[in-house]
Amino acid sequence: MFQSRAWAHINIEQITGNTMGTTYTIQLRLQNNLATKQQIKAFVEQELERVNSALSVYRSDSEISILNLNDTGNPILVSERLRDVLQISKTISSQTYGAFDVTLGPVIEFWGVGVKARDLQNKDRGQLELARSKTGMDGFTLSSKAITKVIRGLEINPSAVAKGYGVDRVAKILDGAGVLNYLVEIGGEVRTRGVGVRGRDWTVAVTRPEKFSLEIQQLTNLKDMSMATSGSYVNYIESGSTVYSIPNKPE
């Protein structure tokens, strides 16, 4: 997981808040920008609310939750943000030969790491295979404005993409506000532009892969780059004597 490392400096400002079941942090240099710090925070939180409203599986009224309740065969209009994430997901799935799959909603719920209450004591192989039969990136088609579900019971869970996409949307807000130097972080997903303290590259600390550890494993310099980690040593569940890791815990 990440910790953004900052030193006191007159040109560095910080904006923080809550989003997507976690926190966000923005460090930025306010020089020649087109908005105040307060205005930027308001713009950022408005955008994050739009992203949450589109992508959160924990909101029953979110766009993705409503989409998951829809039946097959009918084109369903989607927002720009949801369509972006679905297109990104299809591209990554293709590039990874199907290893990346946002249609694993039924399997995520089977293992008790989604929205529903966890119950690993009353599960069997048949139930797992039934859940798996409702997944697959070929289970939906995507046009410029709509999605059509092909597999009955298909449920999309975009959590593996949502925070990173949120970071990109925040970066777009900062770019539009004329901010030339910033670090954006949401729950460990990081994107940088320009330089940070004393004109140096932004420095990100990666903590040791140990439970509850805040000890720094490595410092990484980032400039105009993004970075993300996922740790099963942090995200896991226990059932009896068995530990199940969750590299990409839904938020």
Rosetta blueprint (number, residue, H / E / L):
1 M L
2 F E
3 Q E
4 S E
5 R L
6 A L
7 W L
8 A L
9 H L
10 I L
11 N L
12 I E
13 E E
14 Q E
15 I E
16 T E
17 G E
18 N E
19 T E
20 M L
21 G L
22 T E
23 T E
24 Y E
25 T E
26 I E
27 Q E
28 L E
29 R E
30 L L
31 Q L
32 N L
33 N L
34 L L
35 A L
36 T L
37 K H
38 Q H
39 Q H
40 I H
41 K H
42 A H
43 F H
44 V H
45 E H
46 Q H
47 E H
48 L H
49 E H
50 R H
51 V H
52 N H
53 S H
54 A H
55 L H
56 S L
57 V L
58 Y L
59 R L
60 S L
61 D L
62 S L
63 E H
64 I H
65 S H
66 I H
67 L H
68 N H
69 L H
70 N L
71 D L
72 T L
73 G L
74 N L
75 P L
76 I E
77 L E
78 V L
79 S L
80 E H
81 R H
82 L H
83 R H
84 D H
85 V H
86 L H
87 Q H
88 I H
89 S H
90 K H
91 T H
92 I H
93 S H
94 S H
95 Q H
96 T L
97 Y L
98 G L
99 A L
100 F L
101 D L
102 V L
103 T L
104 L E
105 G H
106 P H
107 V H
108 I H
109 E H
110 F H
111 W L
112 G L
113 V L
114 G L
115 V L
116 K L
117 A L
118 R L
119 D L
120 L L
121 Q L
122 N L
123 K L
124 D L
125 R H
126 G H
127 Q H
128 L H
129 E H
130 L H
131 A H
132 R H
133 S L
134 K L
135 T L
136 G L
137 M H
138 D H
139 G H
140 F E
141 T E
142 L E
143 S L
144 S L
145 K L
146 A E
147 I E
148 T E
149 K E
150 V L
151 I L
152 R L
153 G L
154 L L
155 E E
156 I L
157 N L
158 P L
159 S H
160 A H
161 V H
162 A H
163 K H
164 G H
165 Y H
166 G H
167 V H
168 D H
169 R H
170 V H
171 A H
172 K H
173 I H
174 L H
175 D H
176 G H
177 A L
178 G L
179 V L
180 L L
181 N L
182 Y E
183 L E
184 V E
185 E E
186 I E
187 G L
188 G L
189 E E
190 V E
191 R E
192 T E
193 R E
194 G L
195 V L
196 G L
197 V H
198 R H
199 G H
200 R L
201 D L
202 W E
203 T E
204 V E
205 A E
206 V E
207 T E
208 R L
209 P L
210 E L
211 K L
212 F L
213 S L
214 L L
215 E L
216 I E
217 Q E
218 Q E
219 L E
220 T E
221 N E
222 L E
223 K L
224 D L
225 M L
226 S E
227 M E
228 A L
229 T L
230 S L
231 G L
232 S L
233 Y L
234 V L
235 N L
236 Y E
237 I E
238 E E
239 S E
240 G L
241 S L
242 T E
243 V E
244 Y E
245 S E
246 I L
247 P L
248 N L
249 K L
250 P L
251 E L
